Amino acid sequence: MVSSAVPQDFSHSPGLPSLEAAEGGPLGVLICGHGSRNRLAVAEFAQLAEALRELVPEVPVAHGYLEFARPILREGLDSLRSQGVKRVLAVPAMLFAAGHAKNDIPSVLNTYAAETGLRIDYGRELGVDLKMIQAAGARIREALAAAEEAAPPSPGQVRPAQAGPLPINETLLVVVGRGSSDPDANSNVAKVTRMLVEGLGFGWGETVYSGVTFPLVEPGLRHAVRLGFRRIVVFPYFLFSGVLVSRIRQHTALVAADHPELEFIDASYLGDHPLVVETFRERVDEVLRGDTQMNCSLCKYRAQVLGFELEVGAPQRSHHHHVEGLSEACTLCELECTGACQPDGIPLASPVITSPNHDHHQHGDHDPSHNHDHHHGSGYDHSHGHGHAPYPQADHPLGPRTLTASNQVQRLRNQIAAGSGSAAAEPPAPQDGAGLVPG
């Protein structure tokens, strides 16, 4: 976990409502997460919840997950009720508003409230927020400072020797978003990129995604290197570690191995930066004020967004019941996948690859959302297999099809077999148009 060394003043703003004196109390706060089989990600989420607990010591704070970890959301709510809480302020721990925050979490909360009579008020996602942009900028500055202070690299390292530090306006920033089947959420990642590029003075900025949409990390980086910048900063705009962050690092290394003349710098994800924790505190205050409106003008469930017209009015329901509370993890790894379960020792980077001991599950739209009553309408048949509407760009040549084993893992294994750590061994020829777009 990377923590900021920059002191900040996080005193509670005057004029905000008192949590202790709130109407409908006693009051409690629930932080709603997605959950992960990655134990490091779960530990980091709990650490963030503890940091928020320290900011609001006057009320109980609990957390819960949709899937793959405990406590589940219902258990978090049970914990608050056992402490005498009568009204819960629930905040989604999501960067942007997409399926999890608009559908899955509200569905669980609505069901619980109907069963128990507990009052639950739902907040909004972290969103494109000044403090979040500042936290992201701090992580990028940390990475740049560390790269400048690093000793000259030895042969075989990704970072080539430089005659001197490069100015930031000769550096390319690549921001990696989670990726969602909701175009509004994806567009917000692009806005974050622009805010960082313009705010810090980068020479150029590109936005790529770790899943679901396009461009994904490796094909996106292969296009980005054509721009001619000698230094590229890759920044995962994520709250926590996990399989996806590991995949981002691995795919960056693939591209870096093919371009030893370039300098690739890995920036840390957001983590428990104090400004992130303070943003959570602000979301709690918004719920208490009843000020949780979100921008619905481009919500695919409320407006006929180009390409997503058939999803207007989709019912609000959770699609995670079958994995709710499922918490088994690979016992061969301490925290993150090390490849111990694989004969060649290569970590499982893609959720589409499974083994009897190690299954990296993916649903397709693991992203954020809206207020507790974000109802979409009625009369819409939302039965598409697992429950998600088909993503209209699922077959895009720069999207998820680049994550097939023949493209991704085989490249890694060929490199290991070649014994060079570089792209000396060429990947197999693409089949049926499913290959990587040439760089």
Rosetta blueprint (number, residue, H / E / L):
1 M L
2 V L
3 S L
4 S L
5 A L
6 V L
7 P L
8 Q L
9 D L
10 F L
11 S L
12 H L
13 S L
14 P L
15 G L
16 L L
17 P L
18 S L
19 L L
20 E L
21 A L
22 A L
23 E L
24 G L
25 G L
26 P L
27 L E
28 G E
29 V E
30 L E
31 I E
32 C E
33 G E
34 H L
35 G L
36 S L
37 R L
38 N L
39 R H
40 L H
41 A H
42 V H
43 A H
44 E H
45 F H
46 A H
47 Q H
48 L H
49 A H
50 E H
51 A H
52 L H
53 R H
54 E H
55 L H
56 V L
57 P L
58 E L
59 V L
60 P L
61 V E
62 A E
63 H E
64 G E
65 Y E
66 L L
67 E L
68 F L
69 A L
70 R L
71 P L
72 I E
73 L H
74 R H
75 E H
76 G H
77 L H
78 D H
79 S H
80 L H
81 R H
82 S H
83 Q L
84 G L
85 V L
86 K L
87 R E
88 V E
89 L E
90 A E
91 V E
92 P E
93 A L
94 M L
95 L L
96 F L
97 A L
98 A L
99 G H
100 H H
101 A H
102 K H
103 N H
104 D H
105 I H
106 P H
107 S H
108 V H
109 L H
110 N H
111 T H
112 Y H
113 A H
114 A H
115 E H
116 T H
117 G L
118 L L
119 R E
120 I E
121 D E
122 Y E
123 G L
124 R L
125 E L
126 L L
127 G L
128 V L
129 D L
130 L H
131 K H
132 M H
133 I H
134 Q H
135 A H
136 A H
137 G H
138 A H
139 R H
140 I H
141 R H
142 E H
143 A H
144 L H
145 A H
146 A H
147 A H
148 E H
149 E H
150 A L
151 A L
152 P L
153 P L
154 S L
155 P L
156 G L
157 Q L
158 V L
159 R L
160 P L
161 A L
162 Q L
163 A L
164 G L
165 P L
166 L L
167 P L
168 I H
169 N H
170 E H
171 T E
172 L E
173 L E
174 V E
175 V E
176 V E
177 G E
178 R L
179 G L
180 S L
181 S L
182 D L
183 P H
184 D H
185 A H
186 N H
187 S H
188 N H
189 V H
190 A H
191 K H
192 V H
193 T H
194 R H
195 M H
196 L H
197 V H
198 E H
199 G H
200 L H
201 G L
202 F L
203 G L
204 W E
205 G E
206 E E
207 T E
208 V E
209 Y E
210 S L
211 G L
212 V L
213 T L
214 F L
215 P L
216 L E
217 V H
218 E H
219 P H
220 G H
221 L H
222 R H
223 H H
224 A H
225 V H
226 R H
227 L H
228 G L
229 F L
230 R L
231 R E
232 I E
233 V E
234 V E
235 F E
236 P E
237 Y L
238 F L
239 L L
240 F L
241 S L
242 G L
243 V H
244 L H
245 V H
246 S H
247 R H
248 I H
249 R H
250 Q H
251 H H
252 T H
253 A H
254 L H
255 V H
256 A H
257 A H
258 D H
259 H L
260 P L
261 E L
262 L L
263 E E
264 F E
265 I E
266 D E
267 A L
268 S L
269 Y L
270 L L
271 G L
272 D L
273 H L
274 P H
275 L H
276 V H
277 V H
278 E H
279 T H
280 F H
281 R H
282 E H
283 R H
284 V H
285 D H
286 E H
287 V H
288 L H
289 R H
290 G L
291 D L
292 T L
293 Q L
294 M L
295 N L
296 C L
297 S L
298 L L
299 C L
300 K L
301 Y L
302 R L
303 A L
304 Q L
305 V L
306 L L
307 G L
308 F L
309 E H
310 L H
311 E H
312 V L
313 G L
314 A L
315 P L
316 Q L
317 R L
318 S L
319 H L
320 H L
321 H H
322 H H
323 V H
324 E L
325 G L
326 L L
327 S L
328 E L
329 A L
330 C L
331 T L
332 L L
333 C L
334 E L
335 L L
336 E L
337 C L
338 T L
339 G L
340 A L
341 C L
342 Q L
343 P L
344 D L
345 G L
346 I L
347 P L
348 L L
349 A L
350 S L
351 P L
352 V L
353 I L
354 T E
355 S E
356 P L
357 N L
358 H E
359 D E
360 H L
361 H L
362 Q L
363 H L
364 G L
365 D L
366 H L
367 D L
368 P L
369 S E
370 H L
371 N L
372 H L
373 D L
374 H L
375 H L
376 H L
377 G L
378 S L
379 G L
380 Y L
381 D L
382 H L
383 S L
384 H L
385 G L
386 H L
387 G L
388 H L
389 A L
390 P L
391 Y L
392 P L
393 Q L
394 A L
395 D L
396 H L
397 P L
398 L L
399 G L
400 P H
401 R H
402 T H
403 L H
404 T L
405 A L
406 S L
407 N L
408 Q L
409 V H
410 Q H
411 R H
412 L H
413 R H
414 N H
415 Q H
416 I H
417 A H
418 A H
419 G L
420 S L
421 G L
422 S L
423 A L
424 A L
425 A L
426 E L
427 P L
428 P L
429 A L
430 P L
431 Q L
432 D L
433 G L
434 A L
435 G L
436 L L
437 V L
438 P L
439 G L
